[in-house]
Amino acid sequence: MSEEETATKEQTATGEETETEEETVTGGHPRRRARPGPVGRTDGRLLGGRPLGSRSPASRSLGDRPLGGAPFGVGLLADRAVPGWMPRLVMAGLVMTALNLRPAITSLGALMEEVRHGLHMSGTAAGMLTSVPALCFAVFGVTAPRLARRYGPVTVVGAGMAAIAVGLAVRSLVGTTAAFVAVSALALAGIAMGNVLVPVIIKRYFPERVGAMTGLYSMALALGTSSAAAVTVPLTQALGGSWRAGLGVWAVLAALAVLPWLPVVLRDRGSGGRGERAAGRVPRQSRGGSRGRNEGAAAAGTDAPMRITRSRTAWALGVFFGLQATGAYITMGWLPQIFHDAGIPAGQAGVLLAVTMGVGVPLSFVLPALAARYRHQGPFAAALGLFGITGYLGLALAPAAAPWVWSLLLGVSNCAFPLALTMVGLRSRSTAGVVKLSAFAQGVGYLISIPGPIAVGALYEHSGGWSLPITLIAGLLVPQIVVGILAGRVRHIEDEV
């Protein structure tokens, strides 16, 4: 009997599609033979056709192409339908997580003087404490991809929120500097997990809305940052004036952030955990050219290291992340002092810092969605850098002349952070690539940012003024613009490693 061949498509456990041939042989028993099909491309497009899971080819920007061509839910839980409540719950989890990623830092800054006296902390120790967050983010952030591969990014982020809650609660009870730093590191480790893996969750659960969801996340993060800076002192006074109560109260918000993730984790465990753990896998490279290896690997969804250090885009994004983080930590740590030394009352200086942080709330929502509509995000990086240079020049020449203007300009410049997160989601074709890129960019970036606040403090102490420190800060924005333009080009790390 002559052989008849019919092609069928099968869904793999990771949500990717492959194509097989089914041959009818003597005896009526089918024999399947795998062959590459047109869906082997990992940018979510059929060869010669429109993207899978989309309404029209022109309806999405470059950065919003669906992962593996799948709409929300396809490939997440391969053997079960995704319920309608899942996107809303994941969205709530993202917002609650974002709200908790900075209060551990900004609440301490608001009460630093009280904490120093309460723990008999030296000035040197207090100065070093401002660099502990960046160090912890770099060290613990590197472990996030490995944990995500084993447990899934949602599980790790949920556990990170629990670590923040425990760390903030316990550090309000300790009586020594060493213990305070140790339990703070526990909370910062939880924050590091969220820093790295939230972009991964966005790419996984909202592949067609990377820009919009990154904007929502960034807005909530900015809101948490500015709120903690503004309300920690009034909360402390309302709770009896103890700095311990003022720091410990933020543990409640972190505990609440665990709740939205529990149903998502439990459902994933009920389905065997295949879909969520697949989100943290790193593709295995197959034989052939660089681009062919990684595109085929992303389709296969198997495990193997991706040599991301070979990617120029990854390095550019890491340096960009580090320089913007340097400016952000210097702003949070020293801006009130700059205004106060210019003759502005301490209370007003604190409000000016809150304004700087608060500007990011609306802009962090708008900027990622806007940047994702364009193929090149470099012009956005350049514009934000120019805002910062203008603001710092104003601080150097006439800080008390227009403090509200300088605060607004610096607030706009600090929106380089949500832009960096957006580019992390756009510079990789797959969730696995986003895992590696997010961990690499943030690990390198936070290491770069560690010396910045310390150098500014040393220059201020030795020069007796703010001219040299502000010149240094403004000067760092020039290379930030350059690497931002490089990172914003239309590239994918899979093509470079």
C-alpha positions as CSV (number, residue, x, y, z in Angstrom):
1,M,0.0,0.0,0.0
2,S,1.4,3.4,-0.9
3,E,2.4,5.7,2.0
4,E,0.2,8.7,2.8
5,E,1.7,11.6,4.7
6,T,-0.3,14.1,6.7
7,A,1.2,16.9,8.7
8,T,-0.1,17.6,12.2
9,K,0.9,20.2,14.8
10,E,1.6,19.3,18.4
11,Q,1.9,21.6,21.4
12,T,5.0,21.0,23.5
13,A,5.1,21.3,27.2
14,T,6.6,24.8,27.0
15,G,3.9,26.1,24.8
16,E,6.0,26.1,21.6
17,E,4.7,24.4,18.5
18,T,6.6,21.9,16.3
19,E,5.4,20.1,13.3
20,T,5.5,16.3,12.7
21,E,4.8,14.1,9.8
22,E,2.5,11.1,10.3
23,E,3.0,8.3,7.9
24,T,0.5,5.5,7.4
25,V,2.3,2.3,6.9
26,T,1.4,-1.4,6.3
27,G,-0.8,-2.6,9.1
28,G,-2.5,0.7,9.7
29,H,-0.1,1.7,12.5
30,P,1.1,5.4,12.3
31,R,4.7,6.2,12.5
32,R,5.6,9.8,13.4
33,R,8.7,11.5,12.1
34,A,9.7,14.9,13.4
35,R,10.5,17.6,10.9
36,P,11.0,21.3,11.3
37,G,7.9,23.3,10.5
38,P,7.2,26.9,9.7
39,V,6.6,27.7,13.3
40,G,10.2,27.2,14.2
41,R,10.7,30.9,14.3
42,T,10.8,32.4,17.8
43,D,9.6,35.9,17.0
44,G,6.0,34.5,17.0
45,R,5.5,34.6,13.2
46,L,4.5,31.9,10.8
47,L,6.7,31.9,7.7
48,G,4.7,33.8,5.1
49,G,1.9,34.5,7.6
50,R,0.8,36.8,10.4
51,P,1.9,36.4,14.0
52,L,0.2,33.6,15.9
53,G,-2.3,34.7,18.5
54,S,-2.7,38.2,17.1
55,R,-5.5,40.2,15.5
56,S,-3.5,41.8,12.8
57,P,0.2,42.3,12.0
58,A,0.0,46.1,12.3
59,S,-1.7,46.1,15.6
60,R,1.4,45.7,17.7
61,S,4.7,47.3,18.1
62,L,8.0,45.4,17.9
63,G,8.3,45.0,21.6
64,D,4.8,43.6,22.0
65,R,5.1,40.5,19.9
66,P,3.7,37.5,21.7
67,L,6.1,35.0,23.2
68,G,6.1,32.0,20.9
69,G,3.2,33.5,19.1
70,A,0.9,32.6,21.9
71,P,-1.8,34.8,23.4
72,F,-2.2,35.0,27.1
73,G,-2.5,31.6,28.7
74,V,-1.1,29.5,25.8
75,G,1.9,27.6,27.0
76,L,1.6,28.8,30.6
77,L,-0.5,25.8,31.7
78,A,-0.2,23.5,28.7
79,D,-2.7,20.9,29.8
80,R,-5.4,23.2,31.4
81,A,-7.3,26.3,30.3
82,V,-6.2,29.5,31.9
83,P,-9.2,30.9,33.9
84,G,-10.4,34.5,33.4
85,W,-9.3,35.7,36.8
86,M,-5.7,34.8,36.2
87,P,-4.6,38.0,34.3
88,R,-6.3,40.2,36.9
89,L,-4.7,38.4,39.8
90,V,-1.2,38.5,38.2
91,M,-1.7,42.2,37.5
92,A,-2.7,42.8,41.2
93,G,0.4,40.8,42.2
94,L,2.6,42.9,40.0
95,V,1.3,46.2,41.5
96,M,1.6,44.9,45.1
97,T,5.1,43.7,44.4
98,A,6.1,47.0,42.9
99,L,4.8,48.9,45.9
100,N,7.1,46.9,48.1
101,L,10.4,47.2,46.2
102,R,11.6,50.5,47.6
103,P,10.0,51.3,51.0
104,A,12.6,49.2,52.8
105,I,15.2,51.7,51.5
106,T,13.4,55.1,51.5
107,S,11.8,54.5,54.9
108,L,15.2,54.0,56.4
109,G,16.5,57.1,54.8
110,A,13.8,59.2,56.4
111,L,14.7,57.8,59.8
112,M,18.4,57.4,59.4
113,E,19.4,59.9,62.2
114,E,17.1,58.2,64.7
115,V,18.3,54.7,63.7
116,R,22.0,55.9,64.1
117,H,21.4,57.1,67.6
118,G,19.2,54.1,68.6
119,L,21.8,51.6,67.5
120,H,24.9,53.7,68.3
121,M,25.9,53.5,64.7
122,S,29.0,55.4,63.5
123,G,28.9,57.9,60.7
124,T,31.1,55.6,58.6
125,A,28.7,52.7,59.1
126,A,25.8,54.8,58.3
127,G,27.5,56.0,55.1
128,M,28.3,52.4,54.0
129,L,24.7,51.4,54.8
130,T,23.5,53.5,51.8
131,S,25.5,51.2,49.5
132,V,24.2,48.0,51.0
133,P,21.0,47.9,48.8
134,A,22.9,48.1,45.5
135,L,25.4,45.4,46.7
136,C,22.6,43.1,47.8
137,F,20.7,43.6,44.5
138,A,23.8,42.7,42.6
139,V,24.7,39.6,44.7
140,F,21.2,38.1,45.2
141,G,19.9,39.1,41.8
142,V,22.4,36.8,40.1
143,T,20.7,33.8,41.8
144,A,17.3,34.7,40.5
145,P,17.5,32.9,37.1
146,R,18.6,29.7,38.8
147,L,15.8,29.8,41.3
148,A,13.3,30.7,38.6
149,R,14.4,27.7,36.5
150,R,13.8,25.4,39.5
151,Y,10.7,26.8,41.1
152,G,9.2,29.2,38.6
153,P,9.4,33.1,38.6
154,V,6.0,33.5,40.3
155,T,6.9,31.3,43.2
156,V,10.3,33.0,43.7
157,V,8.7,36.5,43.6
158,G,6.0,35.4,46.1
159,A,8.7,34.0,48.4
160,G,10.6,37.3,47.9
161,M,7.7,39.3,49.3
162,A,7.6,37.0,52.3
163,A,11.3,37.6,52.8
164,I,10.7,41.3,52.7
165,A,8.0,41.1,55.3
166,V,10.1,39.0,57.7
167,G,13.2,41.1,57.2
168,L,11.4,44.4,57.9
169,A,9.6,43.1,60.9
170,V,12.7,41.6,62.5
171,R,15.0,44.6,61.8
172,S,12.7,46.8,63.8
173,L,13.4,44.6,66.9
174,V,17.2,44.1,66.8
175,G,19.6,46.0,69.0
176,T,22.9,45.9,67.2
177,T,24.2,47.3,63.9
178,A,25.4,43.9,62.7
179,A,22.0,42.3,63.3
180,F,20.3,45.3,61.7
181,V,22.4,44.9,58.5
182,A,21.9,41.1,58.4
183,V,18.1,41.2,58.5
184,S,18.0,44.2,56.2
185,A,20.0,42.0,53.8
186,L,17.2,39.4,54.0
187,A,14.6,42.0,52.9
188,L,16.9,43.3,50.2
189,A,17.3,39.7,48.9
190,G,13.6,39.5,48.5
191,I,13.6,42.9,46.7
192,A,16.4,41.6,44.4
193,M,14.2,38.7,43.3
194,G,11.4,41.1,42.4
195,N,13.8,43.4,40.6
196,V,15.0,40.7,38.3
197,L,11.9,38.5,37.8
198,V,9.0,41.0,37.5
199,P,10.1,41.8,33.9
200,V,10.1,38.0,33.2
201,I,6.5,37.6,34.6
202,I,5.4,40.5,32.4
203,K,6.9,39.0,29.3
204,R,5.4,35.6,30.2
205,Y,1.9,36.6,31.1
206,F,1.4,39.7,29.0
207,P,3.5,39.2,25.9
208,E,1.4,41.5,23.8
209,R,1.4,44.3,26.4
210,V,5.0,44.5,27.6
211,G,5.1,48.3,27.4
212,A,1.8,49.0,29.1
213,M,2.4,46.4,31.9
214,T,5.9,47.7,32.5
215,G,4.4,51.2,32.8
216,L,1.9,50.0,35.4
217,Y,4.6,48.2,37.3
218,S,7.0,51.2,37.1
219,M,4.2,53.6,38.2
220,A,3.4,51.5,41.3
221,L,7.1,51.3,42.1
222,A,7.5,55.0,41.9
223,L,4.4,55.4,44.1
224,G,5.8,53.1,46.7
225,T,9.1,54.9,46.7
226,S,7.7,58.4,47.0
227,S,5.0,57.4,49.5
228,A,7.5,55.8,51.9
229,A,9.7,58.9,51.7
230,A,6.7,61.2,52.4
231,V,4.7,59.3,55.1
232,T,7.3,57.4,57.1
233,V,8.0,60.3,59.5
234,P,4.3,61.2,60.0
235,L,3.5,57.5,60.5
236,T,6.3,57.2,63.1
237,Q,4.9,60.2,65.0
238,A,1.4,58.7,64.9
239,L,2.7,55.4,66.2
240,G,4.3,56.9,69.3
241,G,7.5,58.4,67.9
242,S,9.6,55.2,67.9
243,W,11.7,54.6,64.8
244,R,11.2,50.9,65.3
245,A,7.5,51.2,64.7
246,G,8.1,53.5,61.8
247,L,10.2,50.9,60.0
248,G,8.3,47.8,61.1
249,V,4.9,49.0,59.8
250,W,6.1,48.5,56.2
251,A,6.2,44.7,56.9
252,V,2.4,44.7,56.8
253,L,2.4,45.9,53.2
254,A,4.9,43.3,52.2
255,A,2.9,40.5,53.8
256,L,-0.2,41.7,51.9
257,A,1.8,41.4,48.6
258,V,2.2,37.6,49.2
259,L,-1.6,37.0,48.9
260,P,-2.2,37.6,45.2
261,W,0.6,35.2,44.2
262,L,-0.7,32.3,46.3
263,P,-3.6,31.2,43.9
264,V,-1.3,31.5,40.9
265,V,1.4,29.3,42.5
266,L,-1.2,26.8,43.7
267,R,-2.8,26.5,40.3
268,D,0.6,26.0,38.8
269,R,1.4,23.3,41.3
270,G,-1.9,21.7,40.5
271,S,-1.0,21.5,36.8
272,G,2.4,20.0,37.5
273,G,4.3,23.3,37.4
274,R,5.3,22.8,33.8
275,G,4.1,26.1,32.4
276,E,5.6,28.4,35.1
277,R,8.9,26.7,35.4
278,A,9.2,26.8,31.6
279,A,9.2,30.6,31.9
280,G,12.6,30.4,33.7
281,R,14.3,28.0,31.3
282,V,17.3,29.0,29.3
283,P,17.5,27.7,25.8
284,R,19.9,25.0,24.7
285,Q,22.0,26.0,21.7
286,S,22.0,23.7,18.8
287,R,24.5,23.3,16.0
288,G,24.8,25.9,13.3
289,G,25.2,29.7,13.2
290,S,24.8,32.0,16.2
291,R,21.4,33.2,15.2
292,G,20.1,29.8,14.1
293,R,21.4,28.2,17.3
294,N,19.5,30.5,19.5
295,E,16.3,30.7,17.5
296,G,16.1,26.9,17.4
297,A,16.9,26.7,21.1
298,A,14.2,29.2,22.0
299,A,11.7,27.0,20.1
300,A,13.0,23.9,21.8
301,G,12.7,25.4,25.3
302,T,15.4,23.2,26.7
303,D,18.0,24.0,29.3
304,A,21.6,25.2,28.7
305,P,23.6,28.3,29.5
306,M,23.3,31.3,27.2
307,R,26.6,33.1,27.0
308,I,25.1,36.6,27.5
309,T,28.4,38.1,28.2
310,R,29.0,38.0,24.4
311,S,26.1,40.3,23.7
312,R,27.1,44.0,23.2
313,T,23.5,45.0,23.7
314,A,23.5,43.2,27.1
315,W,26.6,45.1,28.2
316,A,25.2,48.4,27.0
317,L,22.0,47.8,28.9
318,G,23.9,46.8,32.0
319,V,26.0,50.0,32.0
320,F,22.9,52.1,31.3
321,F,21.1,50.4,34.2
322,G,24.1,51.1,36.5
323,L,24.5,54.7,35.6
324,Q,20.8,55.5,36.0
325,A,20.8,53.6,39.4
326,T,23.9,55.7,40.5
327,G,22.0,58.9,39.8
328,A,18.8,57.6,41.6
329,Y,20.7,56.5,44.7
330,I,22.6,59.8,44.8
331,T,19.3,61.7,44.5
332,M,17.6,59.7,47.2
333,G,20.5,60.0,49.6
334,W,21.9,63.5,49.0
335,L,19.3,65.8,47.4
336,P,17.7,66.9,50.7
337,Q,21.2,67.8,52.0
338,I,22.0,69.8,48.9
339,F,18.9,71.9,49.3
340,H,19.4,72.2,53.0
341,D,22.9,73.5,52.6
342,A,21.6,76.0,50.1
343,G,19.5,77.6,52.9
344,I,16.2,75.7,52.3
345,P,14.5,74.5,55.5
346,A,14.9,70.8,56.2
347,G,11.1,70.2,56.0
348,Q,10.9,71.8,52.6
349,A,13.9,69.9,51.4
350,G,12.2,66.6,52.3
351,V,9.1,67.7,50.3
352,L,11.3,68.5,47.3
353,L,12.7,65.0,47.4
354,A,9.1,63.6,47.5
355,V,8.3,65.8,44.5
356,T,11.3,64.3,42.6
357,M,10.2,60.8,43.4
358,G,6.5,61.6,42.8
359,V,7.1,62.9,39.3
360,G,7.9,59.3,38.3
361,V,4.5,58.1,39.2
362,P,2.6,59.3,36.1
363,L,5.6,59.3,33.8
364,S,6.6,55.8,34.7
365,F,3.2,54.7,33.5
366,V,3.3,56.6,30.2
367,L,6.9,56.3,29.2
368,P,7.3,52.5,28.8
369,A,4.1,52.2,26.7
370,L,5.2,55.1,24.6
371,A,8.8,53.8,24.2
372,A,7.6,50.3,23.2
373,R,5.7,51.8,20.2
374,Y,9.0,52.8,18.6
375,R,11.7,50.6,17.1
376,H,14.6,52.6,18.7
377,Q,14.4,53.7,22.3
378,G,17.7,55.6,22.1
379,P,16.1,59.1,21.7
380,F,14.2,58.6,24.9
381,A,17.4,57.8,26.8
382,A,19.0,60.9,25.3
383,A,16.1,63.1,26.3
384,L,16.0,61.9,29.9
385,G,19.8,62.4,30.2
386,L,19.4,66.0,29.0
387,F,16.7,66.7,31.6
388,G,19.1,65.5,34.3
389,I,22.0,67.5,33.1
390,T,19.8,70.7,33.1
391,G,18.6,69.9,36.6
392,Y,22.1,69.3,38.0
393,L,23.4,72.5,36.4
394,G,20.6,74.4,38.1
395,L,21.6,72.8,41.4
396,A,25.2,73.8,40.9
397,L,24.6,77.4,39.9
398,A,21.5,78.5,41.8
399,P,20.0,75.7,44.0
400,A,17.8,78.0,45.9
401,A,16.6,80.1,43.0
402,A,14.2,77.5,41.5
403,P,14.3,74.4,43.7
404,W,10.9,73.2,42.4
405,V,12.1,73.3,38.8
406,W,15.3,71.4,39.6
407,S,13.3,68.8,41.5
408,L,10.9,68.3,38.6
409,L,13.8,68.0,36.1
410,L,15.6,65.4,38.2
411,G,12.3,63.5,38.6
412,V,11.9,63.3,34.9
413,S,15.6,62.2,34.5
414,N,15.0,59.4,37.1
415,C,12.5,57.8,34.7
416,A,15.4,56.2,33.0
417,F,14.7,53.2,35.3
418,P,11.3,52.3,33.7
419,L,12.9,52.8,30.3
420,A,15.7,50.4,31.2
421,L,13.1,47.8,32.3
422,T,11.2,48.3,29.0
423,M,14.3,47.7,27.0
424,V,15.0,44.5,29.0
425,G,11.6,43.2,27.7
426,L,12.2,44.3,24.1
427,R,15.8,43.2,23.6
428,S,15.0,39.4,23.8
429,R,12.7,37.2,21.8
430,S,11.9,34.7,24.6
431,T,11.1,34.6,28.3
432,A,14.2,32.6,28.9
433,G,16.2,35.4,27.3
434,V,14.5,38.0,29.4
435,V,15.5,36.0,32.6
436,K,19.1,36.1,31.6
437,L,19.1,39.7,30.4
438,S,17.3,41.0,33.4
439,A,19.6,39.3,35.8
440,F,22.8,40.3,33.9
441,A,21.8,43.9,33.3
442,Q,20.7,44.5,36.9
443,G,23.6,42.5,38.4
444,V,26.2,44.5,36.4
445,G,24.2,47.7,36.9
446,Y,23.9,47.6,40.7
447,L,27.6,46.7,41.0
448,I,28.4,49.9,39.0
449,S,26.1,52.0,41.2
450,I,27.8,51.0,44.5
451,P,30.7,53.6,44.5
452,G,28.5,56.5,43.4
453,P,26.9,57.6,46.6
454,I,30.2,57.0,48.5
455,A,32.2,59.0,46.0
456,V,29.8,61.9,46.3
457,G,30.0,61.9,50.1
458,A,33.8,61.8,50.0
459,L,33.9,64.7,47.5
460,Y,31.5,66.7,49.6
461,E,33.5,66.1,52.8
462,H,36.9,67.0,51.2
463,S,35.8,70.0,49.1
464,G,33.4,71.5,51.6
465,G,30.7,72.2,49.0
466,W,28.6,70.7,46.3
467,S,30.2,72.0,43.1
468,L,32.5,69.1,42.6
469,P,30.0,66.4,43.5
470,I,27.3,67.8,41.3
471,T,29.8,68.1,38.4
472,L,30.6,64.4,38.8
473,I,26.9,63.5,38.8
474,A,26.1,65.6,35.7
475,G,29.2,64.2,34.0
476,L,28.0,60.6,34.5
477,L,24.9,61.4,32.4
478,V,27.0,61.8,29.3
479,P,28.0,58.1,29.1
480,Q,24.5,57.2,30.2
481,I,23.1,58.9,27.1
482,V,25.7,57.1,24.9
483,V,25.0,53.6,26.2
484,G,21.3,54.3,26.3
485,I,21.4,55.0,22.6
486,L,23.3,51.7,22.0
487,A,21.0,49.7,24.2
488,G,17.9,51.2,22.5
489,R,18.9,49.9,19.0
490,V,16.7,47.2,17.3
491,R,18.7,44.2,18.5
492,H,18.0,40.9,20.2
493,I,20.6,39.3,22.4
494,E,19.9,35.9,20.8
495,D,21.5,37.2,17.6
496,E,24.6,38.3,19.4
497,V,25.5,35.4,21.8
